[in-house]
């Protein structure tokens, strides 16, 4: 049964309330936060993002809403999360595809689309071209004051799945007609998040939702191989990513002694205290060290690069997407900067090849010039262009 029919039945049965979900995915509240017309988009694209406005087909004005919905916290407890919904202002009645965007690495609680919509270029670029775009702030951001679990598969997926549910209720209440198409994308940690969303949807929620296509950009598809490369290279230019991953492991597993075993005393306090939603990535970088032999205990490094630290390695493998035999049904178009040494370029090839080995036959990769920051625009723009070839 299509999403449209489900919505129609829900609205017919429940009147204007459209209470489709109780518990997880229940829409608690929403409010309009801003609106962009074509002139505003032209300025935004040129002056904020540095893109050429002539490359974009600005089809619709867009209204952006801040939403609060029910979900789960880091430990699986019921909690409220926030997000943003980007709604094209249609000139005629048509059904819209849904575009779900996972956010890149953020450390400040308010650096999210429900507070500042411009932090999500893909949401804006997609919605102005006719997508009903949704962006989950995630655990630890927006209204959520708990600290975030970083690159954790379940935590990354669940917040987006529950926003997808809440967005259906929002659409019903606002008489927005949606079709069956569901596209998903994200860059960097968002590339990780969109893969988590895709895998968990197909493995656990396939009777409720179907992914149409997925375009992950520059994500760490194998956390284990990324960690190994960082430790082998010794110098890593974005140590706050690593600190966040170590913190996320502690948060997810309850292994609170891990930092004492892994990190040198000077750097333990920054990792324990600076991922509280108030510090920037640059501030955390400055409190850490980009040389692994300076930042980390030598025993941890030698054990990880040998055949020890098995529990940590297993955690990294379990929270990746390529080792458990998953064969994605929906097509995946990986995009990555060929000079990316932040989230290493080789991870795209590794991820694609392993999914193909798992039996997937709709996998595509595209490389762009530039490093992690330099290739971001190409990946974000071309993910939407690829979706446009399938959009109904």
N, C-alpha and C positions, 0 to 999 in steps of 0.2 A: 504493500500500500504506500502511496506516495506521501511525502511530507505535506503537500498541499491538501490532500484529502484528510489527513490526520488533523490538520489545523482547522479545516472547515468543520469537522465533527466536533472538535473540542470547543470551538467558538459557538457552534449551534447548541451544544449541550449546556454550556456554562455561561451563555450570554456574553456580556462585555468583559467579564473578569478573565476569561481565558486561562484559568488555573490548570495548566497542562501538567505541571509537576508539583509534587510535595517532597520535602526534604531536599536532597541534592538536585540542583538545577532550578529550584524555585526562585522566581523573580521577586525580589523584595521591594525594590524601588528604582526609579530612574528619573533623570532630569536632563533637559537640554543644556549643553554647555557652550556650544558655539555653532556657527554656520559659515560655510565658505561658498561664495559664488564664483563665477568664471574669472572675474577680475582678481579676486583674492587668491585664487589658485595660481594665476599667472605670476603674481608677486611671490607667492610661497615657493613655487617650483624654481624660480630664477634666483631669488635672494636668500632663501633659507637652505634649499637643497643644492643649489648650484647647477641644476639641470637646464637644458634648453627647452623652454615651454613649447616650442614648435614641434617637438617630438611627441607631444601628448595630445590625445583626443579628449578634450574636456567636454564631456557630454551632459553632466548634471551638476547642479548645485548639491551640496551635501550638508545635512544636519548631523551633529555628533552628540550623542547622549552618554552620560555617565550612568552606569547601572550597578546595582548591588544585588548579589545573588547568594544563594546557599551552596556551600561546597564542603570540602574537607581540608583540615590543616595538616601540618607536617607529620603529626603522629596519627593521622586518621580521624581526628576529632571533628565534629561538626563546627563549621566556622562560616563567617561571611567574607566574601571576596568582592572586589570591584573590577570593573572593566569598562570598555567603551564600545559603542555600536555606531557605525558610520552608515547613514541612511541616504541613498541617492534620492533626490527630489524629482520624481518622475513626471514627465510631460504627458504620458498616457499610461493606462493600466497595463502593466506587464508583470510577469513573475520574475523574481530576482534569484540569481545564484548566491550562495553564501561563500564568503572568503574569510578563512580563519587565519589570523596572523599571530605567530609566537614572537615574543620580544627578545631582543639581543641582550647581552650581559649588562645588567644595571645593578648598582649598589645603593642608590638613593631611593628612598621609599616613594617620593613624589615624581620620579622621572618616568612616568607612565602615561598612557594615552588618556586615562580618565581624568588626569590633571592637566596634561599638556599634549593635545592630540598630535602635534607636529613631530613627536618622537617616533611616530610610526608612519614613515613614508609609504609603505606598501598599503596600509589601510586607506590613506588618502588617495593614492594613485588608483587603487582598485575601485573605491566607492565612486569616484568621479567618472568611472567608465562603466558603472552599472552593476557593481557587486554590493551586496549587503555584507559589509565588512565588520568582523568582530575581533576584539583584542582583549585578552585577559591580562590584568595587571599581575596576577599570580600571587602565590603565598609569600608574605613578607613585604608586599607593596600596596600602594593605594590605601584602602581602609584596613588592610591586614597588618598588624603591628608585630606579629611573630617574626622571628628571623627566618630567612629563606633557605630552603635546601636546594643547593645548586647542582645542575646536571644529574638529577634524580628522575628516572623514567616515570614512575607513577605520579610524583608530585607535579612534574611538567605536564603530563597528559590530563590529569583529573581536573585541574582548574580550567583548562580549555574545554573539556567535554561538558562540564557543568555550565559554563558560559554559553556553549552551543545550545544546551537545553533552555537556559533562561532567555536566549535570544529568540527562540521560537515563540515563547510566551509573549515577549515584547512585540514581535511581528504580528501576532494574532490581535493583541490589544490595540495596535495602531493600524490595523487593516492593511498590512503589508503582505503581499502575496509572494511566497517563496517557492522556487522549484526544487527539484531533487538534487541539484548539483551542489557539491561541497568541495571547495578547493582549499588547500592549506599550504602555508609557506612561512618562512622566517629566515633570519640571517644570523650567523655566528651561534650564540646560545639559542637563538631562534631556529637555526637549522637543526639543532639538537631537539628543541621543543616540538618542532613540526614532525620530526620522525617519531618521537614518543607518542604524540597525538595520533599519528597514522597507525602505528603498530597496535596501540591499545584499543583504538576503535575497531580495527579489523579482527583482533583476537578476542575482545571482550564485549563489544557493543555493536556487532555486525547486524543484529536484528533491529537495531534502532537507527543507525546511521551508516551511510556508504560514502567513502572517499571517492571523489571523481578524479583528482590528480593532486600530486604533491610536488612542490619545488623547494627543496632545502638548499640554502646557500651557506657555504663555508662553515659547516658544522663539525663537531668532534664525534664522528660516527663510531669510532672505537676509542673509548676513554683509556683503555689499557695501552694501546699503541701510541696515543698522544702522550701519556705520562712517561712511557719508556723513552720516547724521542726527547722529551724535555730533559730527563735525567741524563741521557747519553750526551746531549749537546752541552750540558752544564750551565750555559747561559740562556735565559728565557726572558724576552723583553717585556712581558706582561705578567709579572709574578702575582698580581692580585687575582688573576684567573686561577692560578694554582692554589693560592691560599683559600679562595672561595670553594674550590673542589675539596680540599682537605676539611674545611669547616662543614661542608655539606655531608661528607662521609660521617663525621662525628654526630651531626644532627640526625641523620637517617638511621644510624646503627646504635647510638648510645655509647659508643666506644670513646668515652671522654678522656681517656689516657693517651689517645693516639698522638696528640700534639707533643706530649712529653717524650714520646718515643721517636718522633719524626723530625721535629723542628727544634732548632737551637734556641736556648732560653731567651735570647734577645728579641726573637721574632714571634714568640708565642702569644704575648699580650695583644699585639696588633691583630693577629688572626682571631683571637677570642673576642675582641671588643669592637673591631672596626666594620664588621658586616652587620651593623644594627640599623641600617637604612639612613644614616646621616652623613656618611663619608663618600667622596667620589673615588673612582678607580685610581685616579692619579695620586690622591692622598694616601691610599692604601699601598700603591706601588712604592711611594717614597718612604713608607714605614717598613717595607720589606727589603729584599735584595734580589737582583736579577741573576746572581750566580748561585747555582744550586748547592755547590760545595760550601758556600758561606751561609746560605739560608737553612739548609737541612743537615741533620745528623749524619755523619759518614756511614754509620751502621745501617741506617734506613736505606740510603742510596745503594750501598753494596748489596744488601739483602734483596731489594726490589729488582736490581739488575741481575741477580742470581736466581735461585729457585726458592726464595723465601717470600715473606709478606703475602702469603697465599690468600688470607681472608680479604685483604685490601684488593688484591688483583681480582679475586672472584667478584667483589662488589663492582669494580670497574667493568668487568666483562658482563655481569648481569644487567648493568645499566647502559649497555651499548645495544646496538640493533642488528648485529651481523653474526652473532655466535650461537644463537638459539634456534637456527633453522628457519627463521621467519621468511616466508615467501609472500611478499606484498602482492595484493591483487591490483590495486590502483597503480597507474603509471607514475614513475618518479623521475624528475629531471633535476639532477644535481648540478649546481653551479658553484664555481670557486675561482679565486684569484690565483694565477699560476706562480706568483711570488709570495704567497701567504706563508709567513713563518710565525704567525700568532696561533691560528688554528691551521695546522700544516696542510699544504696542498695535497700531499700523498693520501690523506684521509679520504678524499673524494673517490679516488681510484680504488682504494681498499674497500670502501663501503659498497661501491657499485659492483665490483667484481665478486664480492662475497654474496651479495643478494642474488646476483645472476647464478652463482654456484648453488645457491639455495633453491633455484628453479624459477626465479622471477624472469620474465621475458619482456617487460616494458620499462627498462631502465635506460636512461640517457644521461650523458655528462657533457657539460660545456665549460671550457676554461676561458677566463678573461685576463687581460693584462692587469698588473697591479698586485699590491699586497693586500692585507686584510681590510684596511680602510679604503684603499684605492679601487678595489674591485666591487665594493658594496653597492654603488649606484647601478653598475651594469647588472649585477645579480638581481637587485630589487626590481629594476625596470623590466628586465627580460623575463622574470618569473610571471609578471602580470601579462606580458605580451604572449607568453606561451599558453597561459590559461585562456586568453582571448580566442585562441584557435579552437577551443573546445566549448566556449561559453554559449549557452542557449539563450 
